[in-house]
Amino acid sequence: MIQTLAAPAAAPLYVELARSLEQLIEQGTLRPGHRLPSVRRMSLQRDVSISTVLQAYTLLENRGWIEARPQSGYYVRPRLPLDVPEPRMAKPMARPSYVGVNDLTAEVLALAFDPSYVPFGAACPDHSLFPTKKLARILAAVGRNDPALLGRYAMNWAYDPLAREIARRYLQAGCPLPHDELVVTCGCTEALNLALRAVTKPGDTVAIETPAYFGFLETIQSLGLKALEVPTDPRTGICLDATREALAHHEVKAVIVMPSFSNPLGSCMTDEKKARFYQILAEFDVPAIEDDVYGDLHFGERRPKPLKAWDTDGRVILCSSFGKTLAPSLRVGWCAPGRYLERVRRLKFTNTLGTPVVLQKTVSDFLRNGGYDHHLRSIRRAYHHQLHLFSQAILRHFPEGTRLSRPDGGFVLWIEMPARIDTLRLHREALQHRITTAPGALFSVKDRYRNCLRMNCGLPWTETIEAALRTLGGLAKAQA
């Protein structure tokens, strides 16, 4: 094979190979379900090394074009039709409102941990996706090697080696963070709570995306705040024009956003949009509380930059955790408070004194020695694959006219069904079949999204999952 000299800016050989295979898939030469040549055969066909083929296949797998099947090889992954309609964006909210969260939230969360139910309701991944055995060994070693950690109060802002690891990872994502200005928290929930308390007082108004994660609404209610819902595009995130209107006509004290794979929409703001959003915040001198808990769960080639990367004056409070990527039960999160550092530190002290060092050290040791990046690649592939299988099943079994979000990261789907479907009624009917759901009414202050629901796709695909989706779709069709 004749090869020409590559220009200095030419892509690596494995990227070129991946692109050529992508084109064959797009053109229909390689169809869904088609088995790709083995790594060795492809190496011979294209006159490249086995390592190059493996890198190309891994890149295609990460992008969702192909999937590896144990003991079988690589196959072209089925893809959703391009004409599947996405959910519609909500209208702006006329005025802020106090949150009236009902008991349904607690019910959904409680049933998520009952093994007799299929847990479509809570955004809780299955435990099999996490490296629990390796973490258990590290946790045991930490306790064995330094048992004094179990006999001391955790009166600290952060365990220094962990803070350095977190800061290093954000630096790789294009967001420099001083490690000594991080506050390690008991999960992302505490980080968000501290951030809200640092910038608001009871009676203040907070702007949020809509549909909004119901955990935000619970926190807003508990602090006596009012919520102002801002329309959000299911693909590109919060509407900038609506944000400007909200800040211009209401005394908003903070904006809560999930720029990277929001819950429940799965939307992701582009870099350009994040920069413009930050400019609006600066123009109106309003802080932002950024939930970045899904940022590492991207399906593309690179992790999206957090909004914090554009923060030049400390107005963005970045919050996240390892709950969706590594270890939900360890409850290790963090907060980068920017200009509100001292206020957040004081609130952390009065809230929980500190986060247990034995847990921080366990996570820190895993990050340094446990293959976290390898684990992330694995769990991203799993979430991507599961999202696709759920999407296909929903399109097969749910009523005609169902709209579906198409996230490029995370593991939740937002489903909009025809207007005559009542998902609160659907939720009650599904419970009789031992299936939990998250009705759309949970995701708004007002009586919105009655025909919508959020779907937890953090569950490995099984016949039980397929049957539950078929049942749920049948119940919805019966309403129609």
Buried (B, 14 or more C-beta within 10 A) or exposed (E): EEEEEEEEEEEEBBBBBBBEBBEBBEEEEBEEEBEBBEBEEBBEEBEBEEEBBBBBBBBBBBBBBBBBEEEEBBBBBEBEEEEBEBBEBBEBBEEBBEBEBEEBBEBBBEBBEEEEBBBBBBBBBBEEBBBEEBBEBBBEEBBEEEEEBEEEEBEBBBBBBBBBBBBEBBEEBEBEBEBEBBBBBBBBBBBBBBBBBBBBEEEBBBBBBBBBBBBBBBBBBEBEBBBBBBBBBBBBBBBBEBBBBBBEEBEBBBBBBBBBBBBBBBBBBEEEBBBBBBEBBBEEEBBBBBBBBBBBBBBEEEBBBBBBBBBEEBBBBBBBBBBBBBBBEBBBBBBBBBBBBEBBBEBBEEBBEBBBBBBBBBBBBBBEEBEBEEBBBEBBBBBBBBBBBBBBBBBEBBBEEBBBBBBBBBBBBBBBBBEEBBBBBBBEBBBEBEBBBBBBBBBBBBEBBBBBBBBBBBBEBEEEBBBBBBBBBBBBBEBE
